[in-house]
Amino acid sequence: MKILAVSDEECAALWDGYIPGRLDEYDLILACGDLKAEYLSFLVTMARCPVLYVHGNHDTSYKNNPPEGCDCIDDHLVVYNGVRILGLGGCLRYHPGDHQYTDFQMARRVAKLHHKIKRLGGVDIVVTHAPPEGIGDAEDPAHKGFPCFLELMELYSPKYLLHGHVHPRYTPGYGTVQREHTYEDTTVINVCERYVLDVPEGNFKEKDRGQIIWKTRHKD
């Protein structure tokens, strides 16, 4: 299954300079936040495959103008083509605002989904906006990662954790970009702008391939 992951910066080749058919090869698009709603709506229209997204800390306009045709997976667990996908948007709180959390608050969000993850037998891909602490994050307060994401990877051993938030071109203290990191059994990838990965299809409910077949929402 070929996945296009996007975040933070709209890709001109996929939007302003779009050529018909350019998105045909993708089976799924995962968006890690801080993208224009119109951009995600364009992608889901042209790609004709699902676009699943989490919120970035700058996605406050989604309240009144959400990406049309796309599915928000914040605090959701979904299965697509047998692949289990968990969404946890937002960044580490650095000033008051929507989609910003303390590490304790983010850890509570993870804990509330534990039963659902256990019921599915684990998770394959974690889609976040912010990175884990010390793995692809930056030194300034606005771009530090979540410590609890380290615990999440230790507990569930997802194959991938995809994030954005840390812009390679201008984030203070980030320096030369390193897209991929490894933490225990998980590959952590900064998908800023775009990143393509091939993921084997899973075995969960084979008869329901090609559909988002399992979706849960917790309530505070």
N, C-alpha and C positions, 0 to 999 in steps of 0.2 A: 504494500500500500504506500503510495507516494504522497507525502504530506508537505505542504507549503506552510511554513510558519512565518508570521510577520509581526512587526512591533515598531512603535515609536516614530518611524520615518516612512512616509508614503513612497513607494518605489515608482519612479517615473516610468520605467519600462513596463510596469503592470497597470499604469493608469493613463497619464498624459500621452505616453508613447505606445499605448497598447496596440498590439497587432492581433486580429481575430485568430483564435485557436491557441494563443500563447498559454492559456491556463487549462487546456484540455487534458493535459497529462496528470493532473492532480486529482487524488481521490478524496482529499480532505484539506481544509485550510484551518489552521489554528492561529488565533490572534492574541498576542500577549499585552495589549493595551496601548493607550496613548496614540490612537489613530483616528482620523476623521471618520465619522459615521458614514459619510458619503463614499469614502474609499472602500470600506468593508461591504457596503451595499453594492458597489460596482463589482467587487470581486465575486460575491456570491451570485450575481447575475451572469457574469461572463464565464465563470468556472463551472457553473451548474453542478456544484458539489456543496456540501454543507460548509458553512463558516461558523466555527465555534469560538467565542471570545471571552476574555476576562477584562475587567476594568483596569485601566491605568490610573494613576493619581490625577491626571489631567482630563479624564473623561467625564467631567461633571455635566457637559452638555447632553450626554446620553439620556438624562432624565426626561428631557422634552423632545429629544431628537435621537432615538436609538437607531442603530444600524438596521435598516429594513431587510427582512429575509434572513437575518442571522440569529443564532441562538447564544444567549449568555449562559456560561457554565460556572459562574462564580458560585462557590459553595455547592456545586452539583457534581455528581458522578455520572458519567455517561459511558455507554459502550457503543463503539462504531466499528463495524467489520471485525468484531470480536476483541477489539483493543479497548482497554479500560482507561478512561481519561478523567482526571480530577482537575477542577478549576479553582484557583485561589488568587484572585486579583488584589490590587492595591500595593502600597509601598509602606515601609517603616515610617512611622509618624515623625515628621520634622517640623511641622507647624500645623495649626488647625486647618482642616479641610476634609472633603469627602475622599473615600477610598484610601485613607491613611490609618494605620493601626500600630498600636504598640505590639511588641513581640508576644506579650501575654494574650492580647486580643486575637492575634493570628493563631496562636497555639490553641485557643478555645475553638476557633473555627475548624481547625484540623480535628480536634478531639470529638466534636459533634458529628463528624463524618466517619468516625472509627467503625461504628457498627456496620455502616453501609459498605465500607471497604472490606471489612472482614467477611461480610456476606458474599461479596463478589470474589473473594479469595485473593485480594490484592489490587494493585493499581499499576498500570504500565507506563503512562505518561502523566506527569504533573505539569499543568500549564499555570504559570504565575506571571506577575508583572515584575516584581522585584526578585533579585537573586538570593541565594542563601548567604549567610554571613561568612565572609572570608573566601568565597568562591565566586570570582568574577564581579564582586561589588567594588565600590570605590571608597575613598577615605573621607569624603565630605558627608555631612549629616544627611543630605537629601538622597544619597545613593548608597547608603549602607544596606546590607542584606539582613534577612531575618535569621536569627539563631535557631528558631524552631524548625526551619526547613531542613537543617542538618538532622534533627531528630526524626523528622518525617522520612527522610531518605534511609536513615538507619533502621527504622521500624518496618517500612514497607518495601524497600529496595526496588523502587520504580526503575524501569529501563532508562527513561529520560526525564529530566526536569528542564522545561523550556521557559525562558524568561526574556524580558527586555529591560527597560528602565535605564540601563547604563549605556549611554551613547558613546561609542568608541571615539567619535570625532572631537567631543568637547567636554566630557565629564572630567572634573578636576581630580587629579591623582590617579586616573585610570591608565594613562600611558598607552603603550602599544597594545592593541587589541589582541586578546586570546579568546577565540570564539568558544572553544570546548575545554571543559575541565572534567576530571573524574573524581567522584567521591564515593568510596566503597563500590557498590555495584551500579551506581547511577552516572550517566553521562549528563553533565550540566551544560546547556548550550545557550549562549546569548544570541537571540534571533533578530536583533535590531535590524531594521529594514526588511530583510528576508533571509530565509534559510530553508534549504530543502533536505528532507531526510526520508529514507526508505525504511518502513517498519513492517515486519511480517504481520499478516493478519492473525488475529487471535482465534481461540476456539470457543469463546463464550457464546452460547446460543447461535450455532452456525446457521440455523434456519432463518435468522433475522439479519443476515448480512446486508449491508448497504443502508441500514436504518439506524437512527439513534434509538436504541431499544430500551435503555434503562436510565431514568433520570430521577434524581432525588433532590429535595430541597429541605434544608433544616429551618426551623423557626426559632428565633430567639425567645 
